[in-house]
């Protein structure tokens, strides 16, 4: 049995509560979350010690211990990416396959540093929204896409990744500019890609994740996400651990972090294009 280590801001959160059972089930027990570290206890939730006791996972005192004793590593803190550099630096120096939960980084600069650390130490790493792996997106023809119109729920700060991830997976990492085109109550953005291609994204309260795709040849299709995308994501995750093969191009993750960061800044200047930085020294 291969042992997985969790490294989190605090352990009593939705992803940490779900992943252990899903991973064990997906691998028929061949992989198991065995160790965990939490920087602090969950505000208003279970302590890290209680969480580990309830889940049959050994609580360790330091990130170093988790890295040393685990075969594979998962850095969580999904709603607090500002802690990812602190939590992920040692895992990314380990050479062991490491997954960093969404959102990968709070900004482009941090994303570049994290990938540079992994590259310099030969550590396989990726990050992704689980939405990337939805069956509906996987079936979309990526050839000749001219325009994408995406809809989804939640706040921009922690839910924009769930729309931007599929957009970039479909259209590539060559995003060049962004514009805020929504309102305070119904925020929306327009993303400009190379060769004049565009994508719009809309946060409409509790709207289901859905997308309309239009092609240069005139055809179009629409999808509504109803498949079990978390199950598909867990299959991707465990395959990554088993093979060390990274399923998401770092260039796409860097583009996603750039769009998120600049999209937030674009709110202050609605209906004006903001150029996205592209020269990062990472070779993308």
C-alpha positions, -999 to +999 in steps of 0.1 A: +000+000+000+013+034-009+009+061+017-003+097+010+004+127+032-020+156+036-006+191+043-033+217+051-040+250+066-065+232+088-078+197+083-115+199+090-125+212+056-146+197+027-118+185+005-098+169+033-130+153+046-139+137+012-105+128-005-094+100+018-125+078+012-126+086-025-089+078-030-091+045-011-122+035-030-107+044-064-076+024-058-092-006-040-070+002-010-038+004-029-034+040-019-044+055+015-041+088+033-019+078+062-004+111+075-016+146+080-003+180+091-024+211+098-010+246+104-038+254+128-071+240+140-103+248+119-121+279+131-153+266+146-146+230+135-128+199+148-093+202+160-066+186+138-062+159+164-099+152+165-100+151+127-072+126+125-087+104+152-121+104+134-104+095+101-078+070+113-050+091+101-018+098+120-013+135+129+023+146+125+039+177+140+057+190+110+056+192+072+090+176+072+077+145+088+048+142+064+072+146+034+096+120+048+071+093+056+048+096+026+050+082-009+028+109-024+018+143-012-013+165-013-012+201-003-047+212+004-059+246+018-083+249-011-098+282+000-066+297+013-041+297-016-021+325+002-006+297+023+003+274-006+039+287-009+045+281+028+029+247+028+041+234-006+078+245-007+091+214+011+069+189-008+080+205-041+117+200-030+111+163-023+110+147-057+078+129-047+046+133-068+027+163-053-007+176-060-015+212-049-053+218-045-071+246-063-066+275-064-029+268-070-016+302-060-028+337-050-010+353-079+011+347-110+044+354-092+038+327-066+027+302-092+060+308-111+080+303-079+062+271-070+067+256-105+104+267-105+109+250-072+094+218-085+114+219-117+147+225-099+141+195-076+126+171-102+093+170-084+062+160-105+034+185-096+001+197-109-030+216-097-065+217-111-101+224-105-120+192-105-142+207-132-115+203-158-122+165-157-160+167-161-171+142-188-190+170-206-159+190-211-138+160-221-161+153-250-159+188-265-142+192-298-113+216-292-106+222-329-115+256-342-132+271-311-138+308-317-159+318-286-168+303-253-196+316-230-193+301-195-217+303-165-213+292-129-220+299-092-201+312-063-178+342-056-149+351-079-123+347-051-126+310-048-150+299-076-136+316-107-111+288-111-139+264-118-148+284-149-114+295-160-099+260-157-122+245-183-119+277-205-081+274-206-082+236-211-104+242-242-087+273-256-051+270-245-028+291-224-024+320-249-047+344-230-036+380-238-061+404-222-091+406-199-120+430-193-146+433-166-180+436-183-205+428-155-221+445-125-216+444-088-244+418-084-238+399-117-200+400-123-187+390-157-154+391-176-143+389-212-110+371-219-091+377-251-070+349-266-045+349-294-059+352-329-089+371-317-106+342-299-126+351-268-143+336-238-168+352-214-174+340-179-204+349-157-210+344-119-248+341-115-255+332-079-264+296-077-263+290-115-252+255-126-219+252-143-226+253-180-210+265-213-218+274-248-191+268-274-190+284-308-167+274-337-153+294-365-169+270-390-203+281-377-213+252-356-220+254-319-228+233-289-239+237-253-232+216-222-245+216-186-222+198-161-241+169-145-214+142-144-195+132-114-164+153-120-149+146-086-147+109-094-130+117-127-106+140-109-097+114-083-090+089-111-067+114-126-050+121-093-043+085-084-031+078-120-007+107-115+006+093-083+011+058-098+029+071-130+044+104-121+029+117-154+016+153-150-020+156-165-021+194-166+005+216-185+021+241-161+017+267-188-021+264-185-020+266-147+001+297-149-023+312-174-052+304-151-036+321-121-027+351-143-063+355-154-077+352-119-053+378-105-058+403-134-095+397-135-098+409-099-078+440-108-100+446-139-130+452-117-117+487-109-116+497-146-148+482-162-151+479-200-113+485-205-090+458-217-061+449-194-031+432-210-020+400-193+017+394-186+032+365-206+070+368-202+077+346-172+110+329-179+093+295-176+094+287-213+056+292-217 
